[in-house]
Each structure stands twice: as C-alpha cells, then as structure tokens.
Amino acid sequence: MTDDIKKLRDITGAGVMECKKAIEEAGGDIERAKAIIFERGLARAEKKSERATGSGLLESYIHNSRVGVLLELKCETDFVARNELFKELAHDIAMHIAALNPENAVELLKQNFVKNESITVEELIKSAIAKIGENIKVEKFCRYEL
C-alpha cells in the first residue's frame, strides 16, 4: 500500500493522508483514487476562487520565431509566483495559447489542454490550485503571429 500511496502522490501532488484515504475509499484502485483526489481538489479550488490575486508573473513564449505569446498569470502571493509548479503552469498555458489561438480568457478556459486533451485548461488550473493552495487566474494575454 505504501508504494500505491507514493505513486498516487507523485501523480496528483496531494498529501500522504489524502492519498491514503482516497486509495482506501477506492478499494485499492489507483485510477479511481486519482479521480477521487481530483474531485476533492476541484472542490478546494472552488473555495479559493473568491480570494484576491495580487501577485503573479508574466510568461513569454515564442514558437519558431513566428508566434509569440505574453501571458499575465495571477496568484495570491509572491512566494507562489516564484514556485516552479506555478512557473511551469504559466509556460504550459502560454504554449497552449500559441498553439490554439483562443480569442479571450473565457474561450481559453473552455478549450481542451493541448498537452492533455482529456482535460480543459480550466481543469488544469484548478488542479494547480489544489496542489499549490492559492487562487490562480489568467488575467490577460496577447498572441502575435507573422
């Protein structure tokens, strides 16, 4: 069971006790346990969605010197803005914008994520909120193409 907890923790980023409870609830089925954690994470993300996002970062992404994206991704604190998971999320979203060219943030959130089409960008962000513990939102972005 310890190996399953470690595996689930590596996949989801959830805490040890949360992973243990999810595996027990799922009867040892890792995929079901992952779904349970994801559902709980989304619930936690909804609770955080009202919190102010006063910090963040600008992420730039250039693809083949022909497409460029500048993304403003917001979070609650400078501490999280410097977090590697947050930086990776910003990079992934900027890359997604370059690839799929959403017109605005609302459309962006509804799109299937380019690196994993089984989830939307909104679900990707909510998953990051559950792991990081702060509200995260796409403030604005611009995309340029030659």
C-alpha positions as CSV (number, residue, x, y, z in Angstrom):
1,M,0.0,0.0,0.0
2,T,2.9,2.4,0.7
3,D,4.0,2.1,-2.9
4,D,0.5,2.9,-4.1
5,I,0.4,6.0,-1.8
6,K,3.7,7.2,-3.2
7,K,2.7,6.6,-6.8
8,L,-0.6,8.5,-6.3
9,R,1.2,11.3,-4.5
10,D,3.6,11.6,-7.4
11,I,0.8,11.7,-9.9
12,T,-1.5,14.1,-8.1
13,G,0.7,16.1,-5.7
14,A,-1.8,15.5,-2.9
15,G,-0.7,14.9,0.7
16,V,0.1,11.5,2.0
17,M,-3.0,11.2,4.2
18,E,-5.3,12.3,1.4
19,C,-3.7,9.7,-0.9
20,K,-4.1,7.0,1.7
21,K,-7.8,7.9,2.3
22,A,-8.5,8.0,-1.5
23,I,-6.9,4.6,-2.0
24,E,-8.9,3.1,0.9
25,E,-12.1,4.7,-0.5
26,A,-11.4,3.4,-4.0
27,G,-10.6,-0.2,-2.7
28,G,-7.0,0.0,-3.9
29,D,-7.9,1.1,-7.5
30,I,-5.3,3.8,-8.3
31,E,-7.3,5.3,-11.2
32,R,-10.4,5.6,-9.1
33,A,-8.3,7.1,-6.2
34,K,-6.8,9.6,-8.7
35,A,-10.4,10.6,-9.7
36,I,-11.4,11.0,-6.0
37,I,-8.4,13.3,-5.3
38,F,-9.1,15.3,-8.5
39,E,-12.8,15.7,-7.5
40,R,-11.8,16.9,-4.0
41,G,-9.1,19.2,-5.5
42,L,-11.7,20.8,-7.7
43,A,-13.9,21.4,-4.6
44,R,-11.0,23.1,-2.8
45,A,-10.2,25.1,-5.9
46,E,-13.8,26.4,-6.0
47,K,-13.5,27.6,-2.4
48,K,-10.3,29.6,-3.3
49,S,-11.7,31.2,-6.4
50,E,-13.0,34.2,-4.5
51,R,-9.6,35.1,-3.0
52,A,-7.8,38.1,-4.4
53,T,-4.9,37.5,-6.8
54,G,-2.5,40.4,-6.2
55,S,0.7,38.8,-7.4
56,G,1.8,36.7,-10.4
57,L,4.1,36.7,-13.3
58,L,4.4,37.5,-17.0
59,E,5.3,34.5,-19.1
60,S,6.5,34.9,-22.7
61,Y,6.6,32.1,-25.2
62,I,8.0,32.2,-28.8
63,H,7.3,29.4,-31.2
64,N,9.6,29.0,-34.3
65,S,10.2,32.8,-34.3
66,R,6.7,33.1,-35.9
67,V,4.2,33.0,-33.0
68,G,4.7,34.9,-29.7
69,V,2.6,35.0,-26.5
70,L,2.7,37.2,-23.5
71,L,0.6,35.8,-20.6
72,E,-0.3,37.5,-17.3
73,L,-1.0,34.7,-14.8
74,K,-2.1,35.9,-11.3
75,C,-1.8,34.2,-7.9
76,E,-2.1,35.4,-4.3
77,T,1.5,35.8,-3.2
78,D,5.0,36.4,-4.5
79,F,6.0,33.2,-2.8
80,V,3.8,31.2,-5.2
81,A,4.7,33.4,-8.2
82,R,8.3,32.1,-7.7
83,N,7.2,28.4,-7.3
84,E,8.3,26.0,-10.0
85,L,4.8,24.5,-10.4
86,F,3.4,27.9,-11.0
87,K,6.1,28.8,-13.5
88,E,5.5,25.5,-15.3
89,L,1.7,26.2,-15.4
90,A,2.3,29.6,-16.9
91,H,4.6,28.2,-19.5
92,D,2.1,25.4,-20.4
93,I,-0.7,27.9,-20.7
94,A,1.4,30.3,-22.9
95,M,2.3,27.3,-25.1
96,H,-1.3,26.3,-25.4
97,I,-2.3,29.9,-26.4
98,A,0.4,29.8,-29.1
99,A,-0.9,26.5,-30.5
100,L,-4.7,27.1,-30.3
101,N,-5.1,30.8,-30.5
102,P,-8.1,31.4,-28.2
103,E,-9.8,34.8,-28.6
104,N,-10.0,35.6,-24.9
105,A,-9.6,34.1,-21.4
106,V,-13.2,32.7,-21.3
107,E,-12.6,30.7,-24.5
108,L,-9.1,29.7,-23.3
109,L,-10.5,28.1,-20.1
110,K,-13.1,26.0,-22.1
111,Q,-10.5,24.6,-24.6
112,N,-9.1,21.1,-24.2
113,F,-5.5,21.5,-23.0
114,V,-3.1,21.0,-25.9
115,K,-0.7,18.6,-23.9
116,N,-3.6,16.5,-22.5
117,E,-6.8,16.7,-24.4
118,S,-8.7,14.8,-21.7
119,I,-8.8,17.9,-19.5
120,T,-9.7,21.6,-20.2
121,V,-7.4,24.5,-19.4
122,E,-9.7,25.4,-16.6
123,E,-9.3,21.9,-15.1
124,L,-5.6,22.2,-15.4
125,I,-5.7,25.5,-13.5
126,K,-8.0,24.0,-10.8
127,S,-5.6,21.1,-10.4
128,A,-2.7,23.5,-9.9
129,I,-4.8,25.5,-7.3
130,A,-5.4,22.2,-5.4
131,K,-1.7,21.4,-5.4
132,I,-0.3,24.9,-4.7
133,G,-3.0,26.1,-2.3
134,E,-3.7,29.5,-3.8
135,N,-6.2,31.0,-6.2
136,I,-4.8,31.3,-9.7
137,K,-6.3,33.0,-12.7
138,V,-5.4,34.0,-16.2
139,E,-5.6,37.8,-16.1
140,K,-4.9,38.5,-19.8
141,F,-2.8,37.5,-22.7
142,C,-1.9,38.6,-26.2
143,R,-0.7,36.5,-29.1
144,Y,1.2,37.7,-32.1
145,E,1.8,35.8,-35.4
146,L,3.8,36.6,-38.5
